[in-house]
């Protein structure tokens, strides 16, 4: 009976997900005891244990919308006072795609700039917003011509865009 208690402990994991290994002797003994119920509990325990291996959540950062790219994307300067450096310096010469409303500071190098093809809600150039991000490998179908400013920056998908704060993006 001690084995059964040990087995049940392994199968029913606490909510904070400590990962307890399942040994082969427990599995074999469980098969000889009430097979269907034991296997079910073992599978539930393994599923709970595996579900605890979440990807590291990306931090929420603040950014400022700089302008558009000729390829149909947006340039966003990630807050340079944060510890997150995901972008590169970009010399902004003005919108290269569809023009945005709002003030533009042209002919300036901005640090920590990323490019995104994520559809942004109605925003003006210079507007600050909060978001989470993940790498993007999307290739634009639009071609930039020689007379357009070309901007090169790391590409990211923006997730959970908010105008108010990061706290509105974080899970409860």
C-alpha positions as CSV (number, residue, x, y, z in Angstrom):
1,X,0.0,0.0,0.0
2,X,3.0,2.3,0.5
3,X,3.6,2.1,-3.2
4,X,0.1,3.2,-4.0
5,X,0.4,6.2,-1.8
6,X,3.7,7.1,-3.4
7,X,2.1,6.6,-6.9
8,X,-0.9,8.9,-6.0
9,X,1.5,11.6,-4.8
10,X,3.3,11.5,-8.2
11,X,0.1,11.5,-10.2
12,X,-1.5,14.4,-8.5
13,X,0.8,17.4,-8.8
14,X,0.3,20.6,-6.8
15,X,-0.7,23.7,-8.8
16,X,2.7,25.3,-8.5
17,X,4.1,22.4,-10.6
18,X,7.0,20.8,-8.9
19,X,8.3,18.2,-11.3
20,X,8.5,14.8,-9.7
21,X,10.1,12.0,-11.7
22,X,8.1,8.8,-12.3
23,X,10.2,5.7,-11.8
24,X,9.8,2.5,-13.8
25,X,9.1,0.5,-10.6
26,X,6.1,2.7,-9.8
27,X,4.8,2.2,-13.3
28,X,5.1,-1.5,-13.2
29,X,3.5,-1.8,-9.8
30,X,0.7,0.5,-10.9
31,X,0.0,-1.8,-13.8
32,X,-0.5,-4.7,-11.5
33,X,-2.9,-2.6,-9.3
34,X,-6.2,-1.4,-10.6
35,X,-4.8,-1.0,-14.2
36,X,-7.2,1.4,-15.8
37,X,-7.4,3.8,-12.8
38,X,-3.6,3.7,-12.2
39,X,-2.8,4.3,-15.8
40,X,-5.2,7.2,-15.9
41,X,-3.7,8.8,-12.8
42,X,-0.2,8.3,-14.2
43,X,-1.1,10.0,-17.4
44,X,-2.8,12.9,-15.6
45,X,0.3,13.4,-13.5
46,X,2.6,13.3,-16.5
47,X,0.3,15.8,-18.3
48,X,0.3,18.2,-15.4
49,X,4.1,17.8,-15.1
50,X,4.6,18.5,-18.8
51,X,2.3,21.5,-18.8
52,X,4.5,23.2,-16.2
53,X,7.3,23.5,-18.8
54,X,6.0,26.8,-20.2
55,X,8.0,29.0,-22.4
56,X,9.6,31.9,-20.6
57,X,7.1,34.7,-20.9
58,X,8.4,37.7,-22.7
59,X,8.5,40.9,-20.7
60,X,6.2,43.8,-21.3
61,X,8.0,46.8,-22.7
62,X,7.1,50.3,-23.7
63,X,7.7,51.6,-27.2
64,X,7.2,54.7,-29.3
65,X,5.8,54.5,-32.8
66,X,8.4,56.2,-35.1
67,X,7.0,55.7,-38.6
68,X,6.3,53.3,-41.5
69,X,8.6,51.2,-43.7
70,X,8.4,50.9,-47.4
71,X,7.7,47.2,-47.0
72,X,4.4,47.9,-45.1
73,X,5.8,47.6,-41.5
74,X,6.1,49.9,-38.6
75,X,9.2,51.1,-36.8
76,X,9.0,51.1,-33.0
77,X,11.6,52.4,-30.6
78,X,11.7,50.2,-27.5
79,X,12.1,52.2,-24.3
80,X,15.8,52.8,-24.1
81,X,15.7,53.2,-20.3
82,X,14.6,49.5,-19.8
83,X,17.0,46.6,-19.5
84,X,15.5,45.1,-22.7
85,X,17.6,45.6,-25.8
86,X,16.0,43.9,-28.7
87,X,16.5,46.5,-31.4
88,X,19.2,48.2,-33.3
89,X,20.0,51.9,-34.1
90,X,18.1,53.2,-37.1
91,X,18.6,56.5,-38.9
92,X,15.0,57.7,-39.4
93,X,14.5,59.8,-42.6
94,X,10.6,59.9,-42.4
95,X,7.8,57.5,-43.3
96,X,8.8,55.3,-46.2
97,X,5.3,53.7,-46.5
98,X,1.9,55.0,-45.7
99,X,2.2,58.3,-43.8
100,X,1.2,58.5,-40.2
101,X,-0.2,61.5,-38.5
102,X,1.7,63.1,-35.6
103,X,5.0,64.9,-35.3
104,X,8.1,63.3,-36.9
105,X,11.6,64.0,-35.9
106,X,13.5,63.2,-39.1
107,X,17.2,62.9,-39.8
108,X,17.9,61.4,-36.4
109,X,19.3,58.1,-35.2
110,X,17.0,56.3,-32.8
111,X,18.4,53.5,-30.6
112,X,16.8,50.1,-29.9
113,X,14.4,50.1,-32.9
114,X,12.4,47.1,-34.0
115,X,10.3,46.5,-37.1
116,X,6.8,44.9,-36.9
117,X,4.2,43.8,-39.4
118,X,1.7,43.5,-36.6
119,X,-1.5,45.5,-37.4
120,X,-1.5,48.4,-34.9
121,X,-4.6,50.1,-33.6
122,X,-5.1,53.6,-34.8
123,X,-2.0,55.4,-33.5
124,X,-0.1,58.5,-34.3
125,X,3.6,58.9,-34.9
126,X,5.3,59.5,-31.5
127,X,2.6,57.7,-29.5
128,X,3.8,55.5,-26.6
129,X,2.3,52.1,-26.0
130,X,3.0,48.8,-24.2
131,X,3.4,45.4,-25.7
132,X,4.9,42.0,-25.4
133,X,6.9,40.5,-28.3
134,X,8.1,37.4,-30.1
135,X,10.6,37.0,-33.0
136,X,9.0,37.3,-36.4
137,X,10.4,35.7,-39.6
138,X,7.8,37.1,-41.9
139,X,9.0,38.3,-45.3
140,X,7.1,41.2,-46.8
141,X,5.5,40.8,-50.2
142,X,6.0,44.5,-50.9
143,X,9.1,45.6,-52.7
144,X,10.9,48.8,-51.8
145,X,12.1,50.9,-54.7
146,X,15.4,52.7,-55.0
147,X,13.9,56.1,-54.3
148,X,12.5,55.0,-50.9
149,X,14.2,55.1,-47.5
150,X,15.1,51.6,-46.5
151,X,15.0,50.7,-42.8
152,X,16.6,47.5,-41.4
153,X,15.8,46.4,-37.9
154,X,15.0,43.1,-36.2
155,X,11.5,41.9,-36.8
156,X,9.0,41.1,-34.0
157,X,5.4,40.2,-33.6
158,X,3.8,42.5,-31.0
159,X,1.4,40.9,-28.6
160,X,-1.2,42.4,-26.2
161,X,-0.8,46.0,-27.3
162,X,-2.1,48.4,-24.7
163,X,-2.1,52.2,-24.4
164,X,-2.4,52.3,-20.7
165,X,0.2,50.0,-19.0
166,X,1.8,46.6,-18.8
167,X,-0.4,45.5,-15.9
168,X,-3.3,45.2,-18.4
169,X,-1.3,42.6,-20.3
170,X,-0.1,40.4,-17.5
171,X,-2.1,37.2,-16.6
172,X,-3.9,37.1,-13.3
